[in-house]
Amino acid sequence: MRRRPDKLGKPADEKPRVMQETSHEKAQQRHTVPDSLWQKAQGKGLEWYQQTLQNGAPVIIYLHGNGGTRGAGHRVGLVNVLSAAGFHVLALDYRGFGDSSGEPTEAGLTTDALYLYQWVKARSGSSLVILWGHSLGTGVATNTALELQEQGVTVDGVILEGAFSNIRQAGASHPFTMFYRKFPYFEYFFLDTISENKVVFPNDENMRKLRSPLLILHAEDDHIIPFHMGQELFEIAQQSRNSEKSVRMVPFEGSHGYRHNGLYQEPRLPAIIKQFVQSLNM
């Protein structure tokens, strides 16, 4: 799992809105409050931030993709959009990413997300708590939601942005592997090694079991995770549920040029998310 900072997204001088950082043993997280609390948040400490989680505004736990940190430009851009739309956003750097200690593993990343979810639920009262995963984070999100479901807890909502079917297929489609695919034993040296290291992130299998309301966002020109993978997950989720109303997919035309990291630039995104969140109260 690559951890070096990337250079994609908005310029580095775009900073998150008012925020507070906390951590547990291995992972750091950043809490950005809704824009409406911006003035009140000036100079406030951790206790104040925790108390705001009970103000009724929905809480989004953002699980980012492979590479870089929660401070990457496109991630900050999305957090700012969600804050302006009235959401609390808690962005997590998993163990081994950013300033979080430890080594990243599938089990470890899922554990970090579980911890943050439980931490938020203990402090957010009756506020909705939604998991948002992007790229690699979609695997963390579905693993986390399914683990909670098996514990008898149904996550209020799950949003998957640029989701892959499973990490093996994602690896086979990644631009980095394009040069090597023509060589003999490509699957053995690259894909089987991933499996042997117990890195699976089986979104496709998780979709067959997951019962939380689901929103899938995918750009048709996504150059990292092919659009058809998002469609596949959508179809699996629809087929595995009694009601199609709990599953929705929103595609974004390739002409916009959003590719893998640019959906936060879509003017309709706040309305799309608000509509999904409103449906969770019905």
N, C-alpha and C positions, 0 to 999 in steps of 0.2 A: 504494500500500500504506500503510494508515493506521498511524501509529506513536505516536499519543498514548496515554498510559496510560488503561486502562479502569477501571471501578469495580465490575466484576463479581467474584463469588467470595467467599471468606471475608474477614473483617475484616482490615484492614491490619496488625494487631498479631500475626497468625499468622506466625511466622518459620520459614525452613527449618531443618532439623536441621543438625548439624555439616557444614560445607562449606568448600571451598577454591576460590578463583577464579583462573583463568588466562586467557590470551588469545593470539591470533595477530595478524597484522597489522591485521585489521579487526574481528574478532568476539571477544566475551567469552563465557566459559562458566563455569558453576558446578558443582562436583562435590560431591554430597551422598552420604555413605557410608551403608552399611546401619546400622540402629539398633544392631546388636551391637557396632559399633566406636565408638559414641558416646563412651564414657569415654576410650578410648585416643586419640581424635582431639583431645582438648583441648590446644590450644597447638601442635599439629603444623604443619609447613610443607608446601610443595608436594611435596617429594621423598617424604615419608611417604604423602601422598595418592596419588601415582602408584604407589607400591609396593603399596598396598592393592588396586589393580585386578587384581593377580595372585592374589588370595586365593581364587579359585574362584567367588565370587558373580557372578551374571549382571550385565552392565552394560547399562543402558538409556540411549540418547541421545535426549533429549526435544527435539522440534522444535515450538515453539509456533505459535499462530495469529497472525492479523493484529491489530495494535494492542497497545499496552502492551509489557511486558517479561517476562523470565523470573521477575520478582518479583511478578507479578499474583497476587491471592489464590487463584484457582482453580488456577493453575499450582503455586504453593507447596503447596496442599492435596494435589494429586496426587503431587508429589515426596515429601511426608511419608508418604503412604500407601505408596508404592513402597519408600521407605527402611525403613519398619516391616515390610514384607514380605520384606526381606532383599536388596534390590537396590542396586547403585550406580546413581546417576542423574547424568548430565551434561546440564545444561540450557543451551541455547545461545541467546544473543541475536545474531541475524544482523546483518550490516553494516547500519547505519542504524537499528537498533533499540536502545533502552536506551542504554547507555554505549559501544556499538560504533560505530566511525567508518564513513564511506562512505555510498553511496546504495544502497538495496535494489533489486535486479533479480532476475528468476528465475534467471539464470545465476549471479549473485553469491551468492544464498542457497544454491543447490545446491553451489557451490564451498565455502562455509563449512561445510556439513554434511559434505562429502567430507573436508575437512581434519580435522574433529573425529573422524570415523570412523577415519581412518588414524592419527591421533594416539593414539586409544584402542587400536586393534589393536596398535600398536607397543609398548604398555605393559601389555597385559592378559593376556598368555600364552595359555592355552587357555580362558579364560573366554568364555562366550557374550556376543556384542554384538548388541543389538537396537535397531532404529530405531523410535521411537514418534512419530508425527506427529498433531497435532491441528489440525483446520480447515485453514488455509493450510499448516500444517506437514505435512499429508498429501501435498500436492503436492511439497514439498521431500523428504519421505521416499521417495516412489516414484521421483522423479527420481534421487535419490542411489543407491538400491538398484539401479536399472536401469543407471546409469552404471558402478557397480562390477561388475555382472553382465557388462557389455560388456567390462570389463577382465579378466574371468575370475575375479572374486571373487563368491561367493554370500553375501549377508548372512544371518546365522543366523536372523533372524526380523524381521518387519515388523508393527507394530501401527498401525492407522489409526482414529482417534477423530473422529467427526463429519466424515467424508470427503465431498468433492464429486466429481462426475464429471469436470468440467474447469472452469477459472476462468470461462469465458464463461457456462456454464450456472449456475454459482454466483452470478455477478453478476446474472443475470436473475432469480434467486430471492431475492436479498438484500432484507431489509425496507427498506433505504435506497432501493431503486429502485422500490418499490411505487407511489409517487405518480406517477412519471414514465412508467410502462409504458403508460398510456393515450394518451400523446402520440405524434404521428407522428414517425418517424425515431428512435424510442427505440434500436433496435438500432444504427443508424448512429452516433449521438452517444455512446452508452455502451459497447455491447458491441464494436463494430468498433474503437473507440479502444483498448480493452484488447488486442485482437489485434494492432493496428498497433504497439503498444509491446512486442510480443514477450513478453507475459505470458500463458502458456498453462496451465502446470501440468496436463498431460493425464493425469490419473489413469486415465481410462477406457482410453486407448491403452497406458499403462504396464502396466495389469493384463493385457493380452493377451500381454505379453512376459515379465513378471516371474515368476521361479520360486522365490523365497524363500517359506518358510512365512508365512502371512498370517492375521492376526486383525483383524476389523473390529468396532468398537464404535460403536453409534449409538442415540441416544435417539429414541423415536417422536415426541416432542413438540419435537424440535429446531427452533427458530424461525429459525435462520440458514441451515443446510444441511438441506434436506428429507430426511426419512428414506428416501424412495425412491431418492435418489442413492447411499446406502450399499448398499441392496439391489441396485441396478444394478451397482455395482462387484463385489459378491459373486458375482452371476450371471456376469459377464464372466470373473472369475478362475476360477470353477469350470469354465466351458466351455472355457477355454484350457489346462487342465491335464489330464494323464492320471489324476491321483489327486485326489479330492475331499478326502482326509484333510489335505492341506496348506493348505486354506482353511477358515476358520470365521468365522461372523458371530454376534455376540451382540446382540440388540435389548434395549432397556430400555423398559418400559411408560411411556407418557406420564403415568400417574397418579402417578409418582414426582416429576414436576416438575423433572427434571434439565436439560431443554432442551439448550442448546449447550455449556455450560461446567460442568455439575454432576455428571458421571459419577463423579468422584472420591469423591462422597458415598455411592456404592452399597456396602453392606456386603459384597456378594459379589465385589467387584472384585479384591481380593487373591487369592482362590481362583481366579478366572477367569484371571488373569495367570499364576499359578503353574502351573496346568494346561497352559496354552499353552507355557510355558517348558519344562516337563518333557517335553512332546511333541517338543521340538527335540532331545532327547538319545536319542530312540528310533531 
